[in-house]
Amino acid sequence: MAEHRSALRNAAAPRAVAALVLVSGALTLAGCGETDSRGRGIQTEYDSQTGRLKLLKYDSDGDGKIDTWSYMEGNRVLRIEIDQNRDGKVDRWEHYGPDRRLEKVGFSRADDGKEDAWSFAGPDGRLLRIEIAGRDGQVSRTEFYSEDMLTRAEEDTDGDGQVDKWEEYKDGRLVSVTFDTTHRGRPDRRLVYNADGTATLEQDVEGKGTFRATGAR
């Protein structure tokens, strides 16, 4: 999990900007012969009904293989898919809103070409949260960040659509994990971690939000 989280966290906004600039340049070149000065191929597809551009394919490194696909609505970018490691599978998805702003960046944690995790950045380009899905495509875990550091996480561990696990972090260290073991919609057990790595189990027997160490009265 930490390795995948690092990969997602390293999805910097400048790379997204670079991809959008790349596509914008390719779009211009597409109308001028579908190749650039370095011989990198550009292919276009248009909607048969409206005649509007719907897909722009680009060989960004000139190796003869398409590695960037930009899904378009005319001259507006909807989504850019990129095969960054040139293994024939998409491993980065950039989703854009109507204002051409990057909304989220998708990744494949299994590196199998299937998008199953997404990072969201704030106006300053810093990471705000990461959403992680299971193989069914449903988001089961959401991580929240401040100044690029993980602060808390929520998770649906049993796939019933309800959060039943909460994690809290301080200065990058896990300080507590809380569980809803009774499916009441609120936590009833909590593990509190000390700086030395030891942990204390606490319970909220009455469900009133008051946790006590196991055995305490």
MDTraj code that builds the backbone (N, CA, C; nanometers):
import mdtraj as md
import numpy as np

residues = "MET ALA GLU HIS ARG SER ALA LEU ARG ASN ALA ALA ALA PRO ARG ALA VAL ALA ALA LEU VAL LEU VAL SER GLY ALA LEU THR LEU ALA GLY CYS GLY GLU THR ASP SER ARG GLY ARG GLY ILE GLN THR GLU TYR ASP SER GLN THR GLY ARG LEU LYS LEU LEU LYS TYR ASP SER ASP GLY ASP GLY LYS ILE ASP THR TRP SER TYR MET GLU GLY ASN ARG VAL LEU ARG ILE GLU ILE ASP GLN ASN ARG ASP GLY LYS VAL ASP ARG TRP GLU HIS TYR GLY PRO ASP ARG ARG LEU GLU LYS VAL GLY PHE SER ARG ALA ASP ASP GLY LYS GLU ASP ALA TRP SER PHE ALA GLY PRO ASP GLY ARG LEU LEU ARG ILE GLU ILE ALA GLY ARG ASP GLY GLN VAL SER ARG THR GLU PHE TYR SER GLU ASP MET LEU THR ARG ALA GLU GLU ASP THR ASP GLY ASP GLY GLN VAL ASP LYS TRP GLU GLU TYR LYS ASP GLY ARG LEU VAL SER VAL THR PHE ASP THR THR HIS ARG GLY ARG PRO ASP ARG ARG LEU VAL TYR ASN ALA ASP GLY THR ALA THR LEU GLU GLN ASP VAL GLU GLY LYS GLY THR PHE ARG ALA THR GLY ALA ARG".split()
xyz = np.array([
    [0.0816, -0.1200, 0.0000],
    [0.0000, 0.0000, 0.0000],
    [0.0854, 0.1257, 0.0000],
    [0.1929, 0.1258, 0.0799],
    [0.2782, 0.2442, 0.0867],
    [0.3422, 0.2740, -0.0483],
    [0.3811, 0.1689, -0.1220],
    [0.4432, 0.1880, -0.2534],
    [0.3447, 0.2512, -0.3508],
    [0.2207, 0.1997, -0.3516],
    [0.1197, 0.2546, -0.4410],
    [0.0869, 0.3975, -0.4012],
    [0.0800, 0.4227, -0.2687],
    [0.0486, 0.5565, -0.2207],
    [0.1556, 0.6550, -0.2650],
    [0.2818, 0.6119, -0.2606],
    [0.3917, 0.6985, -0.3030],
    [0.3799, 0.7314, -0.4508],
    [0.3432, 0.6306, -0.5314],
    [0.3282, 0.6536, -0.6752],
    [0.2169, 0.7529, -0.7031],
    [0.1077, 0.7411, -0.6294],
    [-0.0033, 0.8329, -0.6481],
    [0.0327, 0.9726, -0.6011],
    [0.1021, 0.9784, -0.4880],
    [0.1377, 1.1085, -0.4302],
    [0.2335, 1.1839, -0.5209],
    [0.3123, 1.1100, -0.5968],
    [0.4109, 1.1734, -0.6845],
    [0.3512, 1.2222, -0.8163],
    [0.2189, 1.2128, -0.8292],
    [0.1525, 1.2627, -0.9510],
    [0.1465, 1.4146, -0.9439],
    [0.2511, 1.4789, -0.9895],
    [0.2613, 1.6249, -0.9781],
    [0.1789, 1.6950, -1.0840],
    [0.1213, 1.8091, -1.0490],
    [0.0403, 1.8882, -1.1418],
    [0.1180, 1.9300, -1.2665],
    [0.2473, 1.9680, -1.2588],
    [0.3194, 2.0083, -1.3794],
    [0.3187, 1.9028, -1.4882],
    [0.3190, 1.7741, -1.4515],
    [0.3153, 1.6679, -1.5513],
    [0.1821, 1.6705, -1.6247],
    [0.0743, 1.6984, -1.5493],
    [-0.0563, 1.7067, -1.6126],
    [-0.0609, 1.8242, -1.7083],
    [-0.0044, 1.9363, -1.6685],
    [0.0013, 2.0528, -1.7552],
    [0.0791, 2.0208, -1.8807],
    [0.1910, 1.9488, -1.8645],
    [0.2740, 1.9118, -1.9790],
    [0.1956, 1.8260, -2.0766],
    [0.1155, 1.7317, -2.0253],
    [0.0358, 1.6457, -2.1131],
    [-0.0668, 1.7274, -2.1894],
    [-0.1282, 1.8242, -2.1223],
    [-0.2287, 1.9074, -2.1887],
    [-0.1645, 1.9944, -2.2957],
    [-0.0463, 2.0480, -2.2668],
    [0.0261, 2.1274, -2.3662],
    [0.0643, 2.0398, -2.4849],
    [0.1076, 1.9163, -2.4556],
    [0.1448, 1.8216, -2.5610],
    [0.0281, 1.7972, -2.6552],
    [-0.0884, 1.7728, -2.5955],
    [-0.2067, 1.7467, -2.6768],
    [-0.2470, 1.8703, -2.7560],
    [-0.2370, 1.9874, -2.6928],
    [-0.2713, 2.1111, -2.7627],
    [-0.1809, 2.1308, -2.8844],
    [-0.0527, 2.1004, -2.8674],
    [0.0411, 2.1119, -2.9785],
    [0.0114, 2.0113, -3.0868],
    [-0.0200, 1.8890, -3.0447],
    [-0.0522, 1.7842, -3.1417],
    [-0.1792, 1.8194, -3.2181],
    [-0.2746, 1.8814, -3.1487],
    [-0.3993, 1.9212, -3.2126],
    [-0.3729, 2.0221, -3.3235],
    [-0.2824, 2.1150, -3.2976],
    [-0.2457, 2.2145, -3.3990],
    [-0.1767, 2.1488, -3.5169],
    [-0.0839, 2.0574, -3.4865],
    [-0.0090, 1.9899, -3.5923],
    [-0.0955, 1.8966, -3.6737],
    [-0.2009, 1.8440, -3.6098],
    [-0.2873, 1.7498, -3.6790],
    [-0.3526, 1.8133, -3.8014],
    [-0.3738, 1.9428, -3.7943],
    [-0.4334, 2.0117, -3.9067],
    [-0.3313, 2.0572, -4.0093],
    [-0.2058, 2.0219, -3.9841],
    [-0.0996, 2.0688, -4.0747],
    [-0.0160, 1.9530, -4.1280],
    [-0.0766, 1.8356, -4.1393],
    [-0.0021, 1.7248, -4.1989],
    [0.0122, 1.6044, -4.1093],
    [-0.0371, 1.6117, -3.9847],
    [-0.0374, 1.5000, -3.8907],
    [0.1005, 1.4436, -3.8630],
    [0.1996, 1.5282, -3.8513],
    [0.3326, 1.4880, -3.8068],
    [0.4002, 1.6116, -3.7521],
    [0.5027, 1.5909, -3.6699],
    [0.5737, 1.7074, -3.6177],
    [0.7153, 1.7099, -3.6750],
    [0.7945, 1.8061, -3.6293],
    [0.9276, 1.8250, -3.6871],
    [1.0201, 1.7072, -3.6617],
    [0.9876, 1.6232, -3.5642],
    [1.0709, 1.5075, -3.5333],
    [1.0100, 1.3785, -3.5882],
    [0.9061, 1.3938, -3.6708],
    [0.8478, 1.2775, -3.7356],
    [0.7580, 1.1952, -3.6467],
    [0.7137, 1.2508, -3.5360],
    [0.6281, 1.1762, -3.4450],
    [0.4849, 1.1771, -3.4978],
    [0.4252, 1.0579, -3.5077],
    [0.2963, 1.0433, -3.5728],
    [0.1802, 1.0984, -3.4930],
    [0.0833, 1.1572, -3.5622],
    [-0.0386, 1.2079, -3.5039],
    [-0.1550, 1.1510, -3.5833],
    [-0.2528, 1.0910, -3.5141],
    [-0.3688, 1.0350, -3.5800],
    [-0.4949, 1.0960, -3.5193],
    [-0.5946, 1.1177, -3.6010],
    [-0.7183, 1.1785, -3.5532],
    [-0.8382, 1.0939, -3.5925],
    [-0.9421, 1.0980, -3.5076],
    [-1.0684, 1.0339, -3.5377],
    [-1.1796, 1.1351, -3.5126],
    [-1.2801, 1.1346, -3.6029],
    [-1.3884, 1.2317, -3.5937],
    [-1.5230, 1.1606, -3.5802],
    [-1.6156, 1.2253, -3.5129],
    [-1.7497, 1.1724, -3.4975],
    [-1.8198, 1.1737, -3.6334],
    [-1.8724, 1.0584, -3.6745],
    [-1.9339, 1.0482, -3.8067],
    [-2.0623, 1.1293, -3.8192],
    [-2.1257, 1.1568, -3.7053],
    [-2.2512, 1.2313, -3.7075],
    [-2.2294, 1.3823, -3.7050],
    [-2.1396, 1.4270, -3.6166],
    [-2.1211, 1.5716, -3.5991],
    [-1.9999, 1.6263, -3.6730],
    [-1.9061, 1.5360, -3.7085],
    [-1.7842, 1.5816, -3.7735],
    [-1.6838, 1.6419, -3.6773],
    [-1.7150, 1.6372, -3.5480],
    [-1.6245, 1.6953, -3.4482],
    [-1.5163, 1.5953, -3.4093],
    [-1.4000, 1.6473, -3.3767],
    [-1.2890, 1.5627, -3.3334],
    [-1.3270, 1.4907, -3.2047],
    [-1.3041, 1.3574, -3.2007],
    [-1.3361, 1.2820, -3.0795],
    [-1.2151, 1.2102, -3.0204],
    [-1.1105, 1.1873, -3.0991],
    [-0.9926, 1.1178, -3.0470],
    [-0.8674, 1.1641, -3.1199],
    [-0.7652, 1.1949, -3.0409],
    [-0.6353, 1.2342, -3.0947],
    [-0.5327, 1.1363, -3.0419],
    [-0.4621, 1.0669, -3.1315],
    [-0.3597, 0.9696, -3.0934],
    [-0.2232, 1.0273, -3.1275],
    [-0.1264, 1.0043, -3.0369],
    [0.0029, 1.0701, -3.0568],
    [0.1161, 0.9777, -3.0131],
    [0.2197, 0.9733, -3.0937],
    [0.3436, 0.9018, -3.0611],
    [0.4397, 1.0056, -3.0060],
    [0.4446, 1.0182, -2.8738],
    [0.5168, 1.1295, -2.8120],
    [0.6687, 1.1179, -2.8208],
    [0.7210, 0.9950, -2.8346],
    [0.8667, 0.9806, -2.8355],
    [0.9210, 0.9363, -2.9712],
    [0.8350, 0.9269, -3.0727],
    [0.8807, 0.8963, -3.2072],
    [0.9309, 0.7560, -3.2282],
    [0.8845, 0.6590, -3.1449],
    [0.9316, 0.5214, -3.1612],
    [0.8396, 0.4400, -3.2523],
    [0.7414, 0.5070, -3.3115],
    [0.6516, 0.4392, -3.4024],
    [0.5302, 0.3772, -3.3361],
    [0.5149, 0.3952, -3.2036],
    [0.4032, 0.3377, -3.1309],
    [0.3229, 0.4495, -3.0627],
    [0.1920, 0.4438, -3.0764],
    [0.1056, 0.5413, -3.0102],
    [0.1137, 0.5200, -2.8595],
    [0.1362, 0.6276, -2.7830],
    [0.1442, 0.6167, -2.6379],
    [0.0568, 0.7182, -2.5644],
    [-0.0095, 0.8069, -2.6388],
    [-0.0955, 0.9079, -2.5780],
    [-0.2258, 0.9160, -2.6557],
    [-0.3378, 0.9012, -2.5837],
    [-0.4698, 0.9089, -2.6443],
    [-0.5471, 1.0213, -2.5760],
    [-0.5921, 1.1184, -2.6528],
    [-0.6690, 1.2290, -2.5962],
    [-0.8120, 1.2221, -2.6482],
    [-0.9055, 1.2006, -2.5576],
    [-1.0466, 1.1945, -2.5944],
    [-1.1027, 1.3356, -2.5917],
    [-1.1629, 1.3747, -2.7049],
    [-1.1983, 1.5141, -2.7275],
    [-1.3479, 1.5319, -2.7525],
    [-1.3911, 1.6528, -2.7328],
    [-1.5218, 1.6983, -2.7784],
    [-1.4947, 1.8242, -2.8586],
    [-1.4663, 1.8042, -2.9860],
    [-1.4188, 1.9164, -3.0666],
    [-1.2765, 1.9503, -3.0254],
    [-1.2559, 2.0753, -2.9828],
    [-1.1219, 2.1152, -2.9373],
    [-1.1082, 2.1118, -2.7851],
    [-1.2086, 2.0546, -2.7166],
    [-1.2018, 2.0457, -2.5707],
    [-1.1562, 1.9074, -2.5275],
    [-1.0563, 1.9031, -2.4417],
    [-1.0026, 1.7770, -2.3910],
    [-1.0926, 1.7244, -2.2798],
    [-1.1354, 1.6008, -2.2929],
    [-1.2143, 1.5355, -2.1889],
    [-1.1256, 1.4492, -2.0996],
    [-1.0395, 1.3713, -2.1637],
    [-0.9557, 1.2770, -2.0903],
    [-0.8315, 1.2466, -2.1721],
    [-0.7182, 1.2341, -2.1041],
    [-0.5942, 1.1946, -2.1697],
    [-0.5466, 1.0644, -2.1061],
    [-0.5187, 0.9649, -2.1897],
    [-0.4660, 0.8377, -2.1420],
    [-0.3230, 0.8230, -2.1918],
    [-0.2347, 0.7792, -2.1028],
    [-0.0923, 0.7750, -2.1362],
    [-0.0316, 0.6395, -2.0972],
    [0.0464, 0.5840, -2.1879],
    [0.1267, 0.4654, -2.1581],
    [0.2670, 0.5163, -2.1290],
    [0.2946, 0.5418, -2.0026],
    [0.4200, 0.6069, -1.9647],
    [0.5409, 0.5155, -1.9797],
    [0.5245, 0.3872, -1.9479],
    [0.6402, 0.2966, -1.9523],
    [0.6504, 0.2178, -2.0820],
    [0.5638, 0.2514, -2.1794],
    [0.5701, 0.1930, -2.3143],
    [0.5577, 0.0413, -2.3143],
    [0.4710, -0.0115, -2.2266],
    [0.4516, -0.1567, -2.2240],
    [0.3238, -0.1990, -2.2948],
    [0.2586, -0.1042, -2.3621],
    [0.1379, -0.1354, -2.4366],
    [0.0099, -0.1223, -2.3571],
    [0.0206, -0.0817, -2.2273],
    [-0.0969, -0.0654, -2.1427],
    [-0.1004, 0.0773, -2.0861],
    [-0.2177, 0.1362, -2.0845],
    [-0.2330, 0.2690, -2.0249],
    [-0.2059, 0.2604, -1.8753],
    [-0.1271, 0.3532, -1.8216],
    [-0.1003, 0.3532, -1.6785],
    [-0.1234, 0.4897, -1.6130],
    [-0.1756, 0.5853, -1.6904],
    [-0.2085, 0.7164, -1.6347],
    [-0.3292, 0.7721, -1.7102],
    [-0.4278, 0.8167, -1.6333],
    [-0.5486, 0.8758, -1.6903],
    [-0.5656, 1.0159, -1.6318],
    [-0.5768, 1.1162, -1.7173],
    [-0.5978, 1.2530, -1.6719],
    [-0.7382, 1.2966, -1.7133],
    [-0.8199, 1.3334, -1.6159],
    [-0.9586, 1.3717, -1.6403],
    [-0.9725, 1.5235, -1.6263],
    [-1.0323, 1.5872, -1.7263],
    [-1.0436, 1.7331, -1.7294],
    [-1.1896, 1.7773, -1.7254],
    [-1.2132, 1.8907, -1.6614],
    [-1.3464, 1.9466, -1.6521],
    [-1.3755, 2.0410, -1.7675],
    [-1.4959, 2.0978, -1.7727],
    [-1.5353, 2.1895, -1.8802],
    [-1.4449, 2.3120, -1.8912],
    [-1.3813, 2.3490, -1.7789],
    [-1.2927, 2.4658, -1.7788],
    [-1.1490, 2.4299, -1.8154],
    [-1.1285, 2.3066, -1.8640],
    [-0.9962, 2.2550, -1.9029],
    [-0.9030, 2.2360, -1.7839],
    [-0.9561, 2.2407, -1.6660],
    [-0.8748, 2.2160, -1.5469],
    [-0.8702, 2.0670, -1.5172],
    [-0.7547, 2.0225, -1.4701],
    [-0.7394, 1.8825, -1.4324],
    [-0.8220, 1.8544, -1.3072],
    [-0.9120, 1.7561, -1.3157],
    [-0.9959, 1.7213, -1.2016],
    [-0.9367, 1.6082, -1.1186],
    [-0.8824, 1.5078, -1.1855],
    [-0.8222, 1.3958, -1.1142],
    [-0.7285, 1.3213, -1.2072],
    [-0.6362, 1.2468, -1.1464],
    [-0.5417, 1.1629, -1.2206],
    [-0.5611, 1.0187, -1.1768],
    [-0.5854, 0.9304, -1.2728],
    [-0.6076, 0.7901, -1.2423],
    [-0.4838, 0.7054, -1.2648],
    [-0.4748, 0.5942, -1.1894],
    [-0.3626, 0.5014, -1.1989],
    [-0.4125, 0.3590, -1.1912],
    [-0.3289, 0.2667, -1.2330],
    [-0.3570, 0.1244, -1.2194],
    [-0.2594, 0.0675, -1.1178],
    [-0.3091, 0.0323, -0.9998],
    [-0.2196, -0.0187, -0.8947],
    [-0.1587, -0.1527, -0.9327],
    [-0.2326, -0.2325, -1.0105],
    [-0.1821, -0.3636, -1.0520],
    [-0.1040, -0.3546, -1.1820],
    [-0.0949, -0.2349, -1.2389],
    [-0.0246, -0.2130, -1.3655],
    [-0.0776, -0.3061, -1.4743],
    [-0.2113, -0.3201, -1.4786],
    [-0.2731, -0.4093, -1.5764],
    [-0.3604, -0.3335, -1.6767],
    [-0.3473, -0.2008, -1.6789],
    [-0.4253, -0.1213, -1.7725],
    [-0.5639, -0.0871, -1.7240],
    [-0.5977, -0.1259, -1.5992],
    [-0.7294, -0.0970, -1.5436],
    [-0.7171, 0.0125, -1.4389],
    [-0.7898, 0.1203, -1.4580],
    [-0.7846, 0.2357, -1.3678],
    [-0.8565, 0.2016, -1.2374],
    [-0.7835, 0.2087, -1.1237],
    [-0.8450, 0.1726, -0.9967],
    [-0.8028, 0.2610, -0.8795],
    [-0.7373, 0.3713, -0.9071],
    [-0.7012, 0.4667, -0.8022],
    [-0.6907, 0.6052, -0.8645],
    [-0.7285, 0.7078, -0.7851],
    [-0.7333, 0.8442, -0.8383],
    [-0.6793, 0.9427, -0.7356],
    [-0.6006, 1.0383, -0.7823],
    [-0.5515, 1.1445, -0.6947],
    [-0.6170, 1.2761, -0.7343],
    [-0.6498, 1.3570, -0.6343],
    [-0.7140, 1.4859, -0.6536],
    [-0.6249, 1.5935, -0.5916],
    [-0.6013, 1.6993, -0.6661],
    [-0.5152, 1.8082, -0.6179],
    [-0.5974, 1.9341, -0.5942],
    [-0.5469, 2.0199, -0.5061],
    [-0.6114, 2.1469, -0.4795],
    [-0.5685, 2.2515, -0.5807],
    [-0.6182, 2.3747, -0.5661],
    [-0.5834, 2.4830, -0.6592],
    [-0.4335, 2.5092, -0.6667],
    [-0.3613, 2.4784, -0.5572],
    [-0.2177, 2.5022, -0.5563],
    [-0.1389, 2.3849, -0.6134],
    [-0.2087, 2.2807, -0.6599],
    [-0.1422, 2.1652, -0.7179],
    [-0.1024, 2.0593, -0.6173],
    [-0.1235, 2.0879, -0.4887],
    [-0.0868, 1.9893, -0.3864],
    [-0.1958, 1.8841, -0.3706],
    [-0.1525, 1.7660, -0.3333],
    [-0.2431, 1.6535, -0.3184],
    [-0.3420, 1.6784, -0.2049],
    [-0.4721, 1.6563, -0.2345],
    [-0.5761, 1.6682, -0.1330],
    [-0.6243, 1.5311, -0.0859],
    [-0.6494, 1.4419, -0.1807],
    [-0.6970, 1.3094, -0.1416],
    [-0.6678, 1.2072, -0.2510],
    [-0.6713, 1.0811, -0.2108],
    [-0.6553, 0.9678, -0.3013],
    [-0.7726, 0.8740, -0.2783],
    [-0.8372, 0.8316, -0.3861],
    [-0.9442, 0.7338, -0.3780],
    [-0.8953, 0.6033, -0.4389],
    [-0.9205, 0.4930, -0.3696],
    [-0.8725, 0.3617, -0.4128],
    [-0.9906, 0.2669, -0.4252],
    [-0.9989, 0.1982, -0.5379],
    [-1.1100, 0.1072, -0.5646],
    [-1.0644, -0.0373, -0.5653],
    [-1.1612, -0.1269, -0.5479],
    [-1.1355, -0.2697, -0.5617],
    [-1.1425, -0.3074, -0.7080],
    [-1.1364, -0.4362, -0.7369],
    [-1.1399, -0.4804, -0.8755],
    [-1.2769, -0.4571, -0.9392],
    [-1.3787, -0.4289, -0.8552],
    [-1.5116, -0.3999, -0.9080],
    [-1.5268, -0.2538, -0.9484],
    [-1.4219, -0.1740, -0.9253],
    [-1.4258, -0.0334, -0.9632],
    [-1.4896, 0.0571, -0.8599],
    [-1.5406, -0.0003, -0.7508],
    [-1.6044, 0.0794, -0.6468],
    [-1.5006, 0.1280, -0.5460],
    [-1.5015, 0.2576, -0.5182],
    [-1.4054, 0.3142, -0.4228],
    [-1.4329, 0.2588, -0.2833],
    [-1.3304, 0.2016, -0.2227],
    [-1.3450, 0.1433, -0.0892],
    [-1.2579, 0.2139, 0.0148],
    [-1.1624, 0.2938, -0.0318],
    [-1.0729, 0.3619, 0.0623],
    [-1.0449, 0.5030, 0.0108],
    [-1.0515, 0.5999, 0.1018],
    [-1.0201, 0.7386, 0.0683],
    [-0.9176, 0.7909, 0.1679],
    [-0.8084, 0.8466, 0.1165],
    [-0.7026, 0.9030, 0.2001],
    [-0.7017, 1.0544, 0.1844],
    [-0.6834, 1.1260, 0.2949],
    [-0.6857, 1.2716, 0.2944],
    [-0.5473, 1.3251, 0.3311],
    [-0.5045, 1.4287, 0.2600],
    [-0.3690, 1.4821, 0.2751],
    [-0.3708, 1.6317, 0.3051],
    [-0.2695, 1.6754, 0.3756],
    [-0.2456, 1.8171, 0.4008],
    [-0.0968, 1.8424, 0.3819],
    [-0.0649, 1.9369, 0.2955],
    [0.0754, 1.9649, 0.2621],
    [0.1465, 1.8377, 0.2197],
    [0.0781, 1.7581, 0.1363],
    [0.1303, 1.6334, 0.0793],
    [0.1561, 1.5247, 0.1827],
    [0.1025, 1.5421, 0.3037],
    [0.1226, 1.4411, 0.4081],
    [-0.0118, 1.3792, 0.4467],
    [-0.0153, 1.2471, 0.4570],
    [-0.1367, 1.1759, 0.4936],
    [-0.1798, 1.2138, 0.6344],
    [-0.3075, 1.2549, 0.6482],
    [-0.3584, 1.2949, 0.7795],
    [-0.4654, 1.1990, 0.8314],
    [-0.5475, 1.1435, 0.7422],
    [-0.6510, 1.0496, 0.7847],
    [-0.6976, 0.9664, 0.6655],
    [-0.7676, 0.8581, 0.6956],
    [-0.8197, 0.7708, 0.5898],
    [-0.9501, 0.7082, 0.6358],
    [-1.0376, 0.6801, 0.5396],
    [-1.1633, 0.6117, 0.5649],
    [-1.1705, 0.4906, 0.4728],
    [-1.2256, 0.3803, 0.5245],
    [-1.2275, 0.2591, 0.4418],
    [-1.3519, 0.1752, 0.4676],
    [-1.4056, 0.1190, 0.3606],
    [-1.5133, 0.0209, 0.3680],
    [-1.4471, -0.1147, 0.3508],
    [-1.4263, -0.1847, 0.4599],
    [-1.3480, -0.3090, 0.4552],
    [-1.4285, -0.4306, 0.4117],
    [-1.5622, -0.4240, 0.4241],
    [-1.6423, -0.5419, 0.3914],
    [-1.7278, -0.5240, 0.2662],
    [-1.7137, -0.4113, 0.1980],
    [-1.7806, -0.3913, 0.0708],
    [-1.9297, -0.3694, 0.0776],
    [-1.9819, -0.3234, 0.1935],
    [-2.1264, -0.3004, 0.2033],
    [-2.1659, -0.1564, 0.1724],
    [-2.0667, -0.0760, 0.1295],
    [-2.0951, 0.0621, 0.0942],
    [-2.0880, 0.1600, 0.2092],
    [-2.0556, 0.1120, 0.3295],
    [-2.0476, 0.1973, 0.4481],
    [-1.9055, 0.1954, 0.5052],
    [-1.8549, 0.3124, 0.5400],
    [-1.7227, 0.3204, 0.6026],
    [-1.7271, 0.2513, 0.7379],
    [-1.6299, 0.1636, 0.7636],
    [-1.6253, 0.0938, 0.8917],
    [-1.4856, 0.0942, 0.9539],
    [-1.3964, 0.1723, 0.8940],
    [-1.2608, 0.1811, 0.9483],
    [-1.2089, 0.3231, 0.9259],
    [-1.1534, 0.3817, 1.0303],
    [-1.1005, 0.5175, 1.0242],
    [-0.9578, 0.5189, 1.0784],
    [-0.8678, 0.5828, 1.0057],
    [-0.7277, 0.5943, 1.0488],
    [-0.6932, 0.7413, 1.0694],
    [-0.6165, 0.7693, 1.1727],
    [-0.5701, 0.9051, 1.1991],
    [-0.4170, 0.9054, 1.2015],
    [-0.3574, 1.0065, 1.1394],
    [-0.2120, 1.0188, 1.1321],
    [-0.1687, 1.1542, 1.1869],
    [-0.0489, 1.1568, 1.2418],
    [0.0108, 1.2817, 1.2895],
    [0.1575, 1.2815, 1.2501],
    [0.1977, 1.3830, 1.1763],
    [0.3355, 1.3924, 1.1272],
    [0.3773, 1.2660, 1.0533],
    [0.2822, 1.2097, 0.9786],
    [0.3114, 1.0921, 0.8989],
    [0.3061, 0.9604, 0.9736],
    [0.2774, 0.9657, 1.1045],
    [0.2731, 0.8439, 1.1862],
    [0.1289, 0.8072, 1.2182],
    [0.0966, 0.6792, 1.2051],
    [-0.0356, 0.6305, 1.2409],
    [-0.0535, 0.6406, 1.3919],
    [-0.1569, 0.7119, 1.4359],
    [-0.1794, 0.7294, 1.5800],
    [-0.3020, 0.6536, 1.6292],
    [-0.3982, 0.6248, 1.5400],
    [-0.5138, 0.5479, 1.5846],
    [-0.5868, 0.4865, 1.4655],
    [-0.6498, 0.3726, 1.4911],
    [-0.7374, 0.3076, 1.3939],
    [-0.8667, 0.2736, 1.4673],
    [-0.9784, 0.3194, 1.4138],
    [-1.1077, 0.2996, 1.4767],
    [-1.1949, 0.2127, 1.3878],
    [-1.2745, 0.1228, 1.4493],
    [-1.3540, 0.0273, 1.3741],
    [-1.5014, 0.0320, 1.4155],
    [-1.5870, 0.0069, 1.3182],
    [-1.7284, -0.0167, 1.3456],
    [-1.7499, -0.1660, 1.3277],
    [-1.7472, -0.2402, 1.4364],
    [-1.7584, -0.3862, 1.4287],
    [-1.9022, -0.4345, 1.4397],
    [-1.9940, -0.3431, 1.4740],
    [-2.1339, -0.3827, 1.4935],
    [-2.2246, -0.3343, 1.3803],
    [-2.1653, -0.2620, 1.2818],
    [-2.2417, -0.2087, 1.1683],
    [-2.3517, -0.1122, 1.2140],
    [-2.3204, -0.0332, 1.3178],
    [-2.4152, 0.0680, 1.3638],
    [-2.3980, 0.1999, 1.2894],
    [-2.2904, 0.2088, 1.2099],
    [-2.2640, 0.3333, 1.1391],
    [-2.1743, 0.4266, 1.2178],
    [-2.1258, 0.3825, 1.3334],
    [-2.0325, 0.4620, 1.4130],
    [-1.9346, 0.3667, 1.4819],
    [-1.8136, 0.4150, 1.5096],
    [-1.7091, 0.3269, 1.5640],
    [-1.7378, 0.2803, 1.7059],
    [-1.6893, 0.1598, 1.7364],
    [-1.7067, 0.1048, 1.8716],
    [-1.5767, 0.0492, 1.9280],
    [-1.4735, 0.0350, 1.8447],
    [-1.3431, -0.0114, 1.8924],
    [-1.2338, 0.0782, 1.8350],
    [-1.1274, 0.0955, 1.9111],
    [-1.0193, 0.1830, 1.8655],
    [-0.8853, 0.1324, 1.9160],
    [-0.7888, 0.1325, 1.8266],
    [-0.6503, 0.1025, 1.8625],
    [-0.5748, 0.2347, 1.8642],
    [-0.5137, 0.2672, 1.9761],
    [-0.4364, 0.3900, 1.9901],
    [-0.2887, 0.3526, 1.9960],
    [-0.2099, 0.4072, 1.9016],
    [-0.0691, 0.3711, 1.8908],
    [0.0187, 0.4758, 1.9590],
    [0.1111, 0.4286, 2.0386],
    [0.2075, 0.5159, 2.1042],
    [0.3306, 0.5345, 2.0158],
    [0.4121, 0.6330, 2.0508],
    [0.5307, 0.6629, 1.9699],
    [0.6281, 0.5460, 1.9653],
    [0.6258, 0.4608, 2.0688],
    [0.7191, 0.3473, 2.0726],
    [0.6657, 0.2257, 1.9982],
    [0.5490, 0.2395, 1.9356],
    [0.4946, 0.1302, 1.8574],
    [0.3941, 0.0433, 1.9306],
    [0.3823, 0.0603, 2.0622],
    [0.2844, -0.0158, 2.1376],
    [0.1454, 0.0417, 2.1132],
    [0.0440, -0.0397, 2.1402],
    [-0.0928, 0.0041, 2.1137],
    [-0.1848, -0.0326, 2.2290],
    [-0.2886, 0.0474, 2.2463],
    [-0.3895, 0.0229, 2.3488],
    [-0.5249, 0.0052, 2.2817],
    [-0.5969, -0.1005, 2.3199],
    [-0.7295, -0.1244, 2.2654],
    [-0.8331, -0.0565, 2.3525],
    [-0.9195, 0.0220, 2.2884],
    [-1.0266, 0.0913, 2.3597],
    [-1.1613, 0.0505, 2.2996],
    [-1.2672, 0.0601, 2.3813],
    [-1.4010, 0.0245, 2.3357],
    [-1.5015, 0.1314, 2.3751],
    [-1.6032, 0.1462, 2.2915],
    [-1.7179, 0.2302, 2.3223],
    [-1.8369, 0.1358, 2.3313],
    [-1.8565, 0.0773, 2.4470],
    [-1.9565, -0.0275, 2.4651],
    [-2.0978, 0.0256, 2.4447],
    [-2.1245, 0.1470, 2.4927],
    [-2.2602, 0.2017, 2.4878],
    [-2.2902, 0.2767, 2.3585],
    [-2.1891, 0.2957, 2.2756],
    [-2.2116, 0.3647, 2.1500],
    [-2.2377, 0.5127, 2.1652],
    [-2.1814, 0.5753, 2.2671],
    [-2.2038, 0.7173, 2.2926],
    [-2.0834, 0.8042, 2.2555],
    [-1.9828, 0.7424, 2.1927],
    [-1.8651, 0.8186, 2.1536],
    [-1.7595, 0.8302, 2.2616],
    [-1.7758, 0.7550, 2.3697],
    [-1.6786, 0.7580, 2.4802],
    [-1.6012, 0.6256, 2.4798],
    [-1.4719, 0.6355, 2.4534],
    [-1.3884, 0.5172, 2.4469],
    [-1.3126, 0.4986, 2.5778],
    [-1.3049, 0.3747, 2.6231],
    [-1.2286, 0.3390, 2.7431],
    [-1.1403, 0.2200, 2.7105],
    [-1.0227, 0.2197, 2.7722],
    [-0.9326, 0.1069, 2.7526],
    [-0.9995, -0.0218, 2.7962],
    [-0.9742, -0.1296, 2.7250],
    [-1.0343, -0.2577, 2.7570],
    [-1.0041, -0.2957, 2.9018],
    [-1.1095, -0.3271, 2.9776],
    [-1.0918, -0.3628, 3.1176],
    [-1.1083, -0.2451, 3.2122],
    [-1.1022, -0.1222, 3.1572],
    [-1.1172, -0.0035, 3.2427],
    [-1.2647, 0.0214, 3.2731],
    [-1.2925, 0.0869, 3.3852],
    [-1.4304, 0.1178, 3.4251],
    [-1.4461, 0.2683, 3.4403],
])
top = md.Topology()
chain = top.add_chain()
for i, resn in enumerate(residues, 1):
    res = top.add_residue(resn, chain, resSeq=i)
    for name in ("N", "CA", "C"):
        top.add_atom(name, md.element.get_by_symbol(name[0]), res)
traj = md.Trajectory(xyz[None], top)
